[in-house]
Amino acid sequence: MATASLMLGIPIAHVHGGEITEGAVDDAIRHVVTKMAALHFAAAEPYARRLRQMGEDPAHVHMVGAPGLDNFTSGPLLSRDELARDLNLSLKGKFFVVTYHPVTLAADLGHGAMTHLLDALGAFPNADIVLTGVNSDPGHAAIARAMETFAAEQPARRKLVTSLGQRRYLSAVKHADAVIGNSSSGLIEAPALGTPTVNIGDRQKGRLRAASVIDCGENTLAISAAIAKALDPEFRAEAAKTEPPYGRGGAAAKIAAILKSADPAQLSRKRFHDIIGN
């Protein structure tokens, strides 16, 4: 869509530009779209600064926060009891939300790390675990099959849900003891809800993270240690007070106001803005 819009002379507004995810091919695509776009809505000030570093017009770079956090204000989240009934889980003990996607720049596309993750989760036979659906990146089928097998081993405790939807997903994250995997939601939504995150591997390497995020390697021992830290009462108390780096919502209203006042004629032709002195 971005390429077609560029060729047709339609100005492009880009959300979440300036970010870095070293473990995914998305990183290169994101920077390409930045150079195609005329308006930029950054999720945090360091990202806005990077967009200016990339030669984008400072007047067209706006720090608005992460739009996904606006979902917190769209309605009340489910209570723990409501969520338990909805998912057909007890949610009386430990509860984990797991989201793991292929690692597109890894030789094995993240399959090995997924195996180690499931081994680490297997050490919690009495925990309720919700595994969310895998994206469509190369390697997704093998990861999805591994999740299906893992969930089928303990159907009363483990649920694989292709899509929870916004309200159920945010409710699950709110009530979880930890969000585990390699999804951006562990860095954006989970900290805003005060939930600890176990972030595995390099898929999100380079993104801003709150103090509630625990980065770990892709082996069973490292993942297990990170989960243990996430369950530590002292760490959980600090996580609940963490300041999320992507704001607390309100991005959509800011974006709408900027788009309303934008003049398409002034956006049709870009020029590179050098940073003087560098």
C-alpha positions in Angstrom: 0.0 0.0 0.0 2.8 2.4 0.8 4.5 1.8 -2.5 1.3 2.3 -4.4 0.5 5.5 -2.5 4.0 6.8 -3.2 3.7 6.2 -7.0 0.3 7.8 -7.1 1.4 10.9 -5.2 -0.7 10.2 -2.2 0.9 11.5 1.0 1.7 8.7 3.6 1.3 9.1 7.3 3.5 6.6 9.2 2.9 5.3 12.7 5.6 3.8 14.9 8.5 4.9 12.7 12.0 5.4 14.1 11.9 2.2 16.1 14.4 -0.6 16.0 13.8 -4.3 16.1 17.1 -6.0 15.2 15.8 -9.5 15.2 13.1 -9.0 12.5 13.0 -8.1 8.9 10.3 -5.6 9.9 13.2 -3.3 10.9 14.3 -2.7 7.3 10.7 -2.4 6.1 9.9 0.2 8.8 12.8 2.4 7.8 11.8 2.1 4.1 8.3 3.2 4.9 9.7 6.1 6.8 11.5 7.4 3.7 8.2 7.1 1.7 6.1 8.9 4.3 5.5 12.6 4.6 4.0 12.6 8.1 5.4 10.7 11.1 3.7 9.8 14.4 6.3 8.5 16.8 5.5 6.5 19.9 8.3 8.0 22.0 10.7 10.9 21.9 13.8 8.8 21.1 12.0 7.5 18.0 11.0 11.0 17.0 14.7 12.0 17.3 15.7 9.1 15.2 13.3 10.1 12.5 14.8 13.6 12.4 18.2 11.9 12.2 17.0 10.0 9.1 16.5 13.4 7.4 12.8 13.8 8.0 11.3 17.3 8.3 11.1 18.1 12.0 7.9 20.0 11.4 6.3 16.8 10.2 7.6 14.5 13.0 5.1 14.3 15.9 5.5 12.4 19.2 2.1 11.1 20.0 2.6 7.8 22.0 1.6 4.3 21.0 -1.9 4.2 19.5 -2.5 0.7 20.8 -2.7 2.1 24.4 -5.9 3.9 23.4 -7.6 0.6 23.6 -7.4 0.9 27.4 -10.1 3.7 27.3 -12.5 1.9 24.9 -14.4 0.2 27.7 -13.9 -1.7 31.0 -11.7 -4.8 31.0 -13.0 -8.1 32.2 -12.6 -9.1 35.9 -10.5 -12.1 36.7 -13.7 -14.2 37.3 -15.2 -13.0 34.0 -12.0 -13.9 32.2 -11.9 -17.3 33.8 -15.4 -18.1 32.7 -14.7 -16.8 29.2 -11.6 -18.9 28.8 -12.9 -21.9 30.7 -9.9 -21.8 33.0 -9.7 -21.6 36.8 -7.2 -18.7 37.0 -6.9 -19.6 40.7 -3.1 -19.9 40.7 -0.3 -18.8 38.4 -1.4 -17.4 35.0 0.8 -16.8 32.0 0.0 -15.1 28.6 2.3 -16.4 25.9 2.8 -14.8 22.5 5.7 -16.0 20.4 6.2 -15.2 16.7 8.8 -16.3 14.2 12.2 -14.6 14.3 12.6 -13.7 10.7 16.4 -13.0 10.8 17.2 -16.2 12.8 18.6 -19.2 10.9 15.9 -21.5 12.3 13.2 -18.7 12.3 12.9 -19.1 16.1 11.8 -22.7 16.2 14.6 -23.7 18.6 13.7 -20.9 21.1 10.1 -21.9 20.9 11.0 -25.4 22.0 13.0 -24.1 24.9 10.1 -21.8 25.9 7.6 -24.7 26.0 10.1 -26.7 28.0 10.4 -23.9 30.6 6.6 -23.5 30.8 6.3 -27.3 31.3 7.9 -26.8 34.7 4.6 -25.1 35.8 2.1 -27.9 35.4 -0.4 -26.2 37.7 -0.3 -22.9 36.0 -3.0 -21.7 33.6 -1.5 -20.7 30.3 -3.1 -18.9 27.3 -1.1 -19.1 24.1 -2.1 -16.6 21.5 -2.1 -17.1 17.7 1.1 -16.8 15.7 1.5 -14.2 13.0 1.9 -15.1 9.3 5.7 -14.6 9.0 7.8 -17.4 7.5 8.1 -20.3 10.0 4.7 -19.7 11.6 3.3 -23.1 10.8 5.9 -25.1 12.8 5.5 -22.8 15.8 1.7 -23.0 15.7 2.0 -26.9 15.6 4.3 -26.8 18.6 1.8 -24.6 20.5 -1.1 -26.9 19.5 0.7 -30.0 20.8 1.7 -28.2 24.1 -1.9 -27.0 24.7 -3.3 -30.5 24.0 -1.2 -32.1 26.7 -3.1 -30.3 29.4 -6.4 -29.0 27.9 -7.8 -28.0 31.3 -4.9 -25.7 32.0 -3.6 -24.6 28.6 -5.6 -22.8 25.9 -4.4 -21.9 22.4 -6.6 -19.0 21.2 -6.1 -17.8 17.6 -7.3 -14.3 18.5 -8.4 -13.1 21.8 -9.6 -9.7 20.5 -8.6 -6.4 22.1 -10.7 -6.6 25.3 -10.0 -10.2 26.2 -6.3 -9.8 25.4 -5.8 -6.7 27.5 -7.9 -8.3 30.3 -5.7 -11.4 30.1 -2.5 -9.3 30.3 -3.9 -7.3 33.2 -4.5 -10.4 35.3 -1.5 -12.4 34.2 1.5 -13.1 36.4 3.7 -12.6 33.4 3.5 -11.9 29.7 6.0 -14.3 28.0 7.4 -14.4 24.5 8.7 -12.0 21.9 5.8 -9.8 20.9 5.8 -6.0 21.0 2.8 -6.1 23.3 5.1 -7.3 26.1 7.0 -4.0 25.7 4.0 -1.6 25.0 0.8 -2.9 26.6 2.0 -5.0 29.4 4.1 -2.3 31.2 1.2 0.1 31.0 -0.9 -2.5 32.9 1.9 -3.1 35.4 2.4 -6.7 34.3 5.9 -8.2 34.2 7.2 -9.2 30.8 9.7 -12.0 29.9 11.1 -10.9 26.6 12.9 -13.7 24.8 15.7 -13.3 22.3 16.4 -10.5 19.8 13.1 -10.0 18.0 12.4 -6.8 19.9 16.1 -5.8 20.4 16.5 -2.1 20.1 13.0 -1.1 21.3 12.5 1.0 24.5 11.6 -1.1 27.4 10.2 -0.4 30.9 11.8 -1.6 34.1 9.1 -4.3 34.2 10.6 -6.1 31.1 13.1 -8.9 31.7 15.2 -9.7 28.7 16.5 -13.2 28.5 18.3 -15.6 26.2 16.6 -18.3 24.1 17.6 -21.4 26.2 15.4 -23.2 28.7 17.6 -22.2 31.7 17.6 -18.5 30.8 13.8 -18.4 30.2 13.1 -20.3 33.5 15.3 -17.8 35.4 13.4 -14.9 33.8 10.0 -16.4 34.7 11.2 -16.9 38.3 12.3 -13.2 38.5 8.9 -12.1 37.1 7.2 -14.1 39.9 9.3 -12.5 42.6 7.1 -10.4 44.9 9.6 -7.6 45.1 10.0 -7.4 41.3 6.3 -7.5 40.8 5.8 -4.6 43.2 8.3 -2.5 41.2 6.7 -3.6 37.9 3.3 -2.4 39.1 4.8 1.1 39.6 6.8 1.3 36.4 6.4 4.2 34.1 5.5 3.0 30.5 7.8 4.5 27.9 5.0 4.7 25.3 2.6 6.8 27.2 -0.9 5.9 28.6 -3.1 6.5 25.6 -4.5 9.5 23.7 -2.5 9.0 20.5 -5.5 8.7 18.3 -6.9 12.1 19.2 -3.5 13.7 18.6 -3.1 12.0 15.2 -6.6 13.0 14.1 -6.0 16.7 15.0 -2.7 16.7 13.1 -4.2 15.1 10.1 -7.2 17.5 10.1 -4.8 20.5 10.0 -2.4 19.0 7.5 -2.2 20.5 4.0 -1.7 17.7 1.4 -0.2 20.1 -1.0 2.7 20.8 1.4 3.3 17.0 1.8 3.5 16.0 -1.8 7.3 16.7 -2.2 9.8 15.8 0.4 13.4 17.0 0.9 16.1 15.7 3.1 16.7 17.7 6.2 20.4 17.6 7.3 21.3 17.9 11.0 23.6 20.9 11.1 26.9 20.2 12.8 26.9 16.4 12.1 
